[in-house]
Amino acid sequence: MSDDDTADSPQDQTRRLTEEELWLIPFDFNRVVYNETNGVYKAVFQGDDIFTAELPTDDQSAWLYYGDNQDELTPEKYQEKHLGIQYIEGFNTYTSFTTYRNRQVHWSEP
């Protein structure tokens, strides 16, 4: 998929995500919309524009960065943006919650 295939144009039709789709979006993705014109989900992750043709239903990332290379947002790249997150057992990237000492805790940036 080229940049031209995924880039917005003034006539593009976008919609907000459904409740079911929102459950498949990691907690720290912002401005997420579905572009009905070219069939991609778009979001902003840590200041970078990303997209995917379909929402992932497992832990494998299907999100790509816009650009010439369209690099994949891998778990390693995700962890680079959230230092130490890989050491949190049972962390849920969709809700940003985990359990610590039998209590539910929420990830927050310093």
Beta strands, then each sheet from edge to edge (+ up, - down):
strand 1: 14-15
strand 2: 29-35
strand 3: 40-45
strand 4: 48-52
strand 5: 64-65
strand 6: 97-100
strand 7: 103-106
sheet 1: 1+ 2- 3+ 4- 5+
sheet 2: 6+ 7-
end
